[in-house]
Amino acid sequence: MKKIVLTGGPGAGKTVICAAIAAAHPDKFVHVPESATQIYNQLGSRWDRMDVAGQRHAQRLIYQNQIAQEERYANDNPGKTLLLDRGTIDGSAYWPDGPEAYWRDLGKKITDELNRYDAVIFLETAATLGIYDGHLSNSVRFEAPEAAIESGKKLRQLWAGHPRIHSVAASTDMAEKIEAVTSILETIGR
């Protein structure tokens, strides 16, 4: 069972691309939804509306939910590749005390977490092109365009230690971006 993470700052197209590829190739791929959106919806809040203790609590829940989802989707979809809308590393970008404190708090090592995944596809946010939709496509999103770009840069650095990381530039054409990711997936599958 392969696990491939699509990551990147808000507005990168992760959810749309995972869903589109899984729908086009249901015999090969299954889309594992973004854990953060689920948790913030369950909590009825957003990151920017929480105090630091609340932010830490939310990130712990996101990590736990991510692990549980990966296991559940793998068990329910034998033989299919999991397309993950973010991975466990992403939470460290949003930990209020920084990535190193995140791993200490969870009692985990980033190297072990990187090894959970077979490949990573980093998607550049549309904010770099000035076409970021902010909270319109995700009600728990809070970043301004500049912050979305910075989040993307931070995520790129955090995932840089993975031996099989691929990048897809921002595009005004989502179909083009989906095709670029599909092409990478074909290469990974060989």
N, C-alpha and C positions, 0 to 999 in steps of 0.2 A: 504494500500500500504506500503510494507516494503522497507526500504532503508538500504542496507548493504554496508559498505565501505571496500574496499581492499586497504590497505595502506602499506607503507614500503619504504625503500630507493630505489634509482635507481637500476635497475637490479634485483628486487625482483620477477618479473614475473606478476605484477598486470594486465597489459594489456592483456597478453597472456591468463592468467587464466580467467579473466572476459569474454573475447571473446569466449574461449573454452566452458565454462559452459553455457553461453547464447546460443551458437550454438547447444549444445547437448540437451538443455532443453528449446526450444523457447516458450513453453506453460507456463513456470514458471518464467523465468528470462529474463531481458533485460540489456544489457551492456551499461552503460553511460560512454562515453570516457573521458579520462583525459583532464581537462580544460587547464592545463598549456601548454601542447604541442600545443593545438589549438591556444592559445594566442601568444605564441612565434613564431609559424608559421605565424600568421597574422601580427605580428610586424616585421617579417623577421630578428629576432635576437635570441640571447641566453642570459641567465642571466649573464654570465661572461663577456659579451661584452657591458653591460649597466653600466652607472654610477648609483649612489645610487638613484637619483630621478627617473631614468628609471626603476630601480628594483621595487621601490615602486609603480609606475604607473602600471607596469605589474602585480604585485600581486593584486592590486585593481581590474583590469580587470579580472583576473583569478577568484577572489571571485565572482564578478558579473555574470560571465559566468557560474560558478558552480551552483549558485542558479537558474539561468534561465534554465539551462539544467535539473536540478532535477525536476523543475516544468513541463517543456515541456515533458520529458520522462514519468513522472507520468501521465500526462493528456492523452498522446498518447498510453499508455499501461496499461489501467485499469486492476486491478487484478493480475498484474505481480509484482514480486520483482525486484527492481532496484539493480543491482550490479554496484556500483560506483567505478570507477578507480580513487581513492583518494576522499577526502571530504574536506569541508571548513577548517578544522583544519590544513590540510597540509600546507596551505599558510603561517601560522604563523611560520613554521620551516624555511622559506626562506625569511622572512622579515628582511631587513638589520639591523634594530634596535632592534631585538628580539621579541619574541611572545607577551609580554605584550603591547609593542608599537603598534603592529599589531592590536590588539583588540581595543585599544584606537583610532587608526586612523579610523577604520571601524565603531566605535561606537557600537561594539558588545561585548558580554560576551562569554567566552569559554564554560561556563556551558550551555548556550542556544544553542550553536552550537553543542555540544556533544549530546544534546537532539533531534537534527534533525534526528539522525540515530538510527535504531533499534539494530544494532550490528556492530562490527568492527572486521575485520580479518587482523591482522598484519603479513606481509610476510617478512621474513628475506632475505636480499639481497644476491645474488650469490657471491658478492664480498667477503663475509666471507669465501668462499670456494676457492677463487682465480680464479673464472671463470667469472668475470664481463666483459661484452662486451663494456662498455663505450658508446660512441656515435654511435656505429655501428647499434644498434637497434632503436635508437631515436636520430635524428640529432640535437635536441635542448638540449640534455643532455651534461653536462659539468663536472660533478664530476669525479675525479680520484677514484680508488677503495677505498682508505682510507676515502675519503670524502663521498662516498656512504654509507660506514659502519657507519660513524658518523651521516649522515642524518637519517639513519634508527634508530639509538639510540635516536636521538632527537624526531623523529616522535613517537616512542614507548612511550616516556615520555609524550608527548603532548596528546596522546590518552589514557593514563593510567587512566584518570578519568572516562572513559566510563564504565558503569556497566556490559556490555556484550562484552568484548574484548577477542578475541581468537588469538593464535599465531601459525604460521606454520614455521618450521625451513627451512633454505636453503637446497636445494637438487640438486644433479647432474642430477636427473631424473625429468623432467617437468611433465610427466604423473603422477608420484608419488605425486608431489605437488598439481596438479589439483585434484587428488583423495582425498587428505587431506582436501582441501578447500570444495569439494563437500560433504564430510562427515560432516564437520562443518555446512554447509548450511542445511543439512538434520536434524541435531540436533536443529538448530535455528527454522526450520519450524514446529517442533512438538509443 
